[in-house]
Amino acid sequence: MFNTIFKNIIPKQTASPLLHNDFFESLRKSDYSRLDKQNHIYLDYTGGGLYAQSQLDQHFESLKQNTFGNPHSTNPTSLHSTKLVQQTRDNILRFFRADEYHCIFTQNASMALKIVGECYPFDQNGHFLLLADNHNSVNGIREYCKNKGGTVDYVPINLEDLTIPRELLEQSLNGSEKSNKLFAFPAQSNVSGVKHDLEWIEKAQKKGWDVLLDAAAFVPTNVLDLSLFKPEFVSISFYKIFGFPTGIGCLLVKKSAFEKLKKKWFAGGTVSLASAATPFHFLARDHERFENGTINYLEIPAINLGLHHMESIGVQRIKSRIDSLSSYLYQKLDQLRHSNNVKQLEIFGPKNRENCGGNMIMTFRKPDNSKIGFEVIEKITNTRNISIRSGCFCNPGLDETNNCISNEELVQYFTSRQTGDYWDMIASLKKMRGATRVSVGIATTQKDLETFISFVKSLKDQIIR
Ligand SMILES: Cc1ncc(COP(=O)(O)O)c(C=O)c1O
């Protein structure tokens, strides 16, 4: 009798362990239903965020209803564009609480980083310090520094949990006598998902460093409050936050550091005055100095809609949702074993996933504990309509750390040939490179996670070649 009573009380389905589940399930239905219509399991949000249907509807309606002219003129259609671009710029600054910053529109985060590389006053007195955990678009800045006679140093990353080695970084920050010192790190690793401590910004500044914070992987699911943390330079790509539009990013520059960036040329829109008969020009005094030529004035207003979408959900709510998705996924995946008790996955990064975002990387193991190539995994997930990403994610520092590739091996490889690539290096070093990355985002549901977990389970005891 008790059984019958309890059967009636206990709900048939147990509640989801994920935070804000009802809200995000219904958001998925209203704004991201194309995923389900096309049967996609999308787990590549760090590669690119997804746009909501409502963002598109509003943006295309605005394009249909209005006439947009090229800004920088006083004609009515031009003024309309100028107004919307200005509103967008103001909204971006408000979104990041960046009263003390200029917002320079760029094509993407990489082009934002390129401005810093090109224009930071690296010379013999220049020093570029960076974490080994950085995207190649940050790593590449070292070439500007080196070519102008500056010094470049990397701070390695802790092998066991891919966090910052505090003492080493402290030593490096203390160890430079140079006058133009730039320290670069990502707010969140695009590979491990580790969120590096933003307190390093002020610590570095107190020791005379300018700080470049690459926020591209952090801002889609975290509040970045630039009234609390004030790096000199911040790089962002908008498609990573809300999917549409692609091709627009920004560089946020603290006003007090603006004149430190030395622009080497000028282009349309970047000068207040230029002469052809004489060699004179005056550069624009604000963001316009770095926005070469015509900005993407048809799509910049769509950023307003993206920001509005984020705010209507609440970035803090997105963050807690992402925390619950990724810790659920981690716990489930970490338990998976072959019948002989060998772990199916090696997941890199902190074991408790404390202070990690929505992306994690892993390698798949066979029952004999040898690794399965990431390309083999991707081939199988492709056939199941699961979108994940594999390789080294443009972050060679973390990949070299995870795959224990020594400096000697790297030097030997690079100095023994004129060209090379990933596959050649794997063959030559006879060491694995790369991993599989899974990343969750705004539209991820429990079903997506369960599908991926089932996929991993389906490889149990399989001898895959
Ligand atoms: C942390 C980080 N920085 C920079 C970039 C470069 O962004 P984009 O390709 O949009 O220029 C990426 C892209 O994945 C990234 O994840």
The ligand as an SDF file (V2000), in Angstrom:
LIG
                    3D

 16 16  0  0  0  0  0  0  0  0999 V2000
   41.3490   33.1620  -26.0110 C   0  0  0  0  0  0  0  0  0  0  0  0
   41.2830   33.5310  -27.4750 C   0  0  0  0  0  0  0  0  0  0  0  0
   41.9610   34.6000  -27.8980 N   0  0  0  0  0  0  0  0  0  0  0  0
   41.9350   35.0070  -29.1740 C   0  0  0  0  0  0  0  0  0  0  0  0
   41.1970   34.3240  -30.1020 C   0  0  0  0  0  0  0  0  0  0  0  0
   41.1670   34.8000  -31.5170 C   0  0  0  0  0  0  0  0  0  0  0  0
   39.8600   35.1730  -31.8290 O   0  0  0  0  0  0  0  0  0  0  0  0
   39.4520   35.4800  -33.3330 P   0  0  0  0  0  0  0  0  0  0  0  0
   39.7270   34.2250  -34.1030 O   0  0  0  0  0  0  0  0  0  0  0  0
   37.9990   35.7920  -33.2550 O   0  0  0  0  0  0  0  0  0  0  0  0
   40.2970   36.5960  -33.7830 O   0  0  0  0  0  0  0  0  0  0  0  0
   40.4930   33.1840  -29.7270 C   0  0  0  0  0  0  0  0  0  0  0  0
   39.7570   32.3880  -30.7120 C   0  0  0  0  0  0  0  0  0  0  0  0
   39.3980   31.2680  -30.5230 O   0  0  0  0  0  0  0  0  0  0  0  0
   40.5190   32.7980  -28.3700 C   0  0  0  0  0  0  0  0  0  0  0  0
   39.8310   31.7270  -27.9360 O   0  0  0  0  0  0  0  0  0  0  0  0
  1  2  1  0
  2  3  1  0
  2 15  2  0
  3  4  2  0
  4  5  1  0
  5  6  1  0
  5 12  2  0
  6  7  1  0
  7  8  1  0
  8  9  2  0
  8 10  1  0
  8 11  1  0
 12 13  1  0
 12 15  1  0
 13 14  2  0
 15 16  1  0
M  END
$$$$
